[in-house]
């Protein structure tokens, strides 16, 4: 089915303020949150997919919007299963899952702590796209078994296509996509430095962001067409989101490296102990004798 997919890349995050929305269930003890932005995404996608439904099923009347909305629900259900897979593996690898949210961009899974080993990050990340690809196979096989191209067959076809798209798109090797997490784990395993993995995957993520926009602009030209306004607009939004996420990942990686190099010894400064009755002049002489320390400790008699 034509049209942009709303699934946003997963970005595991430490525990923090809960995403605003309605709790509609729980997975591995974590709340499943439906955010207000989902309704906006559902409405926009229903309208965007309606012309495709009409083209594939011209016999339908106004009910094309019901069919389109049914596809949107099926798409978000697939995205939700993607996030559930992340949550289950994160829990199995010793992480505490704090929430699963259904959002404007599809969804995200948040958990506290960080992966202790490259394998943890790899397994948590790869299971999401693999879930979508498995769903794509199931939907496609079921579609092939349909005797006629009916509305249910149309929905099966659309679900197979969208899950395949979501699965392969999230495997692109750049943060904050799942493929970026996989690349980060690979570089981490090869170099022994998680920071190098994060920064490398972040820069590749920026390249992916530019590539998404370039694809929307250039691809139609390869077959003599013109760039579609809606496709370019969605590509720009997705590209901006990916660029921002990649930049944040690079910053986090460099900050992690800077913090890991800090020690108590490097932060400590010598202190001079002086009685609370000492005059300012006496304190100055004590500091001068001690070689100009940065900290003066005042003791009370």
N, C-alpha and C positions, 0 to 999 in steps of 0.2 A: 504494500500500500504506500502511496506517495505521501510525503510530508515529513516534517522534522519530528524527531523523537525527544520526549522531555526528560529522559533519564539523565540525571546529573551524576558525575563521578563521585564515588564514595571517598570521604576524607575522614578517617578515624581521628577522633579528637579526645583529649583528656576530659574527665568529667567537668561540667561547668553548668551554667544556668540552663534549665530545660527549655527546649524549643517550645514556643507558644502554639497552642492548639488544643485539640480535644483528644483525650486518651481513649482509644477505641479497642484496646486489647493489650496483651502482654506476650512477649516472646523471651524465653530464658530469664524471666523475671523483670525484663526491661519494658517500659511503657512503649506502646505503638501510638504515635501522635499523628493525627490528621491536621495539617496546618491550614489556615484560611487561604493561603496562596494556591492550594490544590484546586479549589473551586474555580479560580481564575484560569489555571492551566487547563482544567477539564472543559471549561466553556470555550476557550480559544481553540483547543484541539478539535473539539466537536465540530465547530464551524469550519476549520481548515480541512478536515477529513471528509466533510459532507460532499464536496464536488467529486472526490475520488469515488465515493460510494455510488453517487449518481452515474458516473461514467461506467463503473463496473456492473451496476444493476439499474439500467435505465427504466425498468418497469416500475420502480418504486416511486412513490409520491413524497408527501411531506415526512413519511416515516424514515426517510434517509437520515434525518437527524437522530432518530432513536437508534438506528443501526450504527451511526457514527459514534454516538455516546456509548453504546455497548462496547465498541472497539476500544474507546478510551479507557473504560473500566477494565477491560481485559488487559490492556497494555500496562496500566498501573498495578494490576494484580501480579503481572509478570515481574515488574520492577520490585514490588514488595517481596516476592519470593527470592529475588536477587539479594535483597537486604537481609532476609531471614537466613540465607545461606552464610552471608558474612557473619552474622551474629552467632550462629551455631558453632562455626569454626573458631571464631574469636573466643567464645566461652570455652571450647575444648582446649584451646592453647593457653588457658590460664588468665584471660582478660575478663574484666568485669564490664559487661555491656550495660550502658546507661540509658540508651534510647534508640528507637527506630522511628524515623520521621518520614511521612509522605508529604512532599513539598512541591513547589512550583516546578522544580527541575526533575522531579521524579522521587528522590528519596535519599536518605543517608543513614548510616549506622555509626553511632558514637560509642566508644568504650574507653575506660580509664586505663592508664598505664601505656607502656610502649613495648613493642616486640623486643624480646631479649636476644633473639637469634634471627638471622636472615630467613630461615625456613618458616618461622612464624608469620612474618610479613607476606611471604610468598603464598602460603596456604590460605591465609585469610583473604587475600586479594583475588587469587585466581578462581576461587570457588564461585564468586558472583557471576562473572561472565560465562563460566562453564554451565551454570544453572540455566542461564538464558539460552545458550546453544542447545542444551538438552531439551528445553521446552520447545525450541524451534523445530527440532526433529520430531518431537511428539505431535505438535500441531500440523506439521507438513504431512506426516504419515496419515494422520486422521483426515486431513483435507483430501489426500489422494484417494481415500476410501469412499468419499462422497459420490453418490451416483449422478447428481446434477449440481450445477453451480448455483445453489440456493443461498439465502441469507446466512444460514449457519456455515455453509462452505466458505462464503466470503469472509466471515469473521475468523474462521480457521486459517485461511490464507493470509489474512492481515496479521494475525497473531504470530504465525510462523515467520513472516517477513520481518516484523518489528523486533521479535526476540533475537533473530539472527543479527539484525542491525545493532541492537543494544549490546549483544555479546561481543561482536567483533569491534565495535567502536570503543568499548571499555578496555579492550586488550591493546589499544594503541599505546606505545611505550613512553608515556609522558605523564608526570604528575599534573593535576591531582587524579587522573584516571587510574583504574585498577591496574592497567598495564604499566603505569608509572611506578606503582608500588612494587610490581614484579621486577621492573628494571632496577629500582632502588635496592631490592633484596639481592639481585644478581651482582651488582657492582659492590655492594657491601660484602658479599661472600668472597668475591674475587680479590678485593683490596684490604679487607679487614676494617674498613672505615665506613660507618653508616653515613657520616656526613658527606663523603664523596659520592655515595649512592644517591643521597637526597638531592644534592646540588646538580649532579648529572641528569637525574630524572626530571628535575625542575626545568633545566634548560631545554631538554627534549620536549617537555610539556609546552614551553613557549613556542617551539617550532611547530608542534601539532596545532596550537591555537591559530597561528598564522596560516597553516595549511588548510584548516577548515574553511576559513574565509576565502582563501585563494581558490579552493575547489569550487565553492559556490559561484565565484565570478568567472572562472576559466572553463570549467567542465562543459557548460552549455555551448561555448564557442567551438569546442572540438567537433560538434556535429552540426554546426551552422545555426545554432539557436542563439537566444539572448538570455542573459541571467534573469531569473525570476525574482521579483521584488521580495516576496515572502521568504523564499529560500535564502536570499542574501541577508535579510533582516534576522532570521533565525540563526544563520551561520555567524553573523556578527555578535549576536547575544551569547551564543555558545563559545565563540572564540574569546570574547571578553572575559567570560566566566573562567575559561581554562587558563587564560593569561594571568588573571588575578590569582587563581589557585596555585599556579606554577611559581609565581613571584613570592607568594607567602611561603611555599615549601622551601624555596632557596633561602629566604630569610631565616626560617626556623632551623634549617640545617647549619647555616653559618653561626647562628646564635648558640646552638647546641655545642658546636665545636669550641666557641669562645668560653662558654660556661664550663665545659669539661676540663679546660686547661687551668681553671682557677683552683688554688689551694689556700688553706688557712694561712700557711706561711707567707704566701705571696701577698695576702691582704693585710697581714699583721704589721703594726708599727710599734716601735719602742715607746714606752710610757715612763714618765717621771712621776714618782710619788712625792707629794709635798704636803706638809701639815696644813690644816685649814686656817691656821693662824698666820701663815707665812704672808709676807708683804709681796706686792707685785714685783718689786725689785729682786727679792729673794727667789721668787719663782723664775724670773728671767735668768738669774745667775745659774740656777739649777739646770735649766734647759740648755744654757750655753755650755756648761760643763759636760752635759750628757751628749752633746753633739747635735743638738737641734732636732729632737724627736717631734713627731707630729701630734702626739696625744699626751696630755697632762692629766694624771689621775689625782684628784684632790681627796685626801683622807681626812675624815673628821676625827678629832681627838676624843 
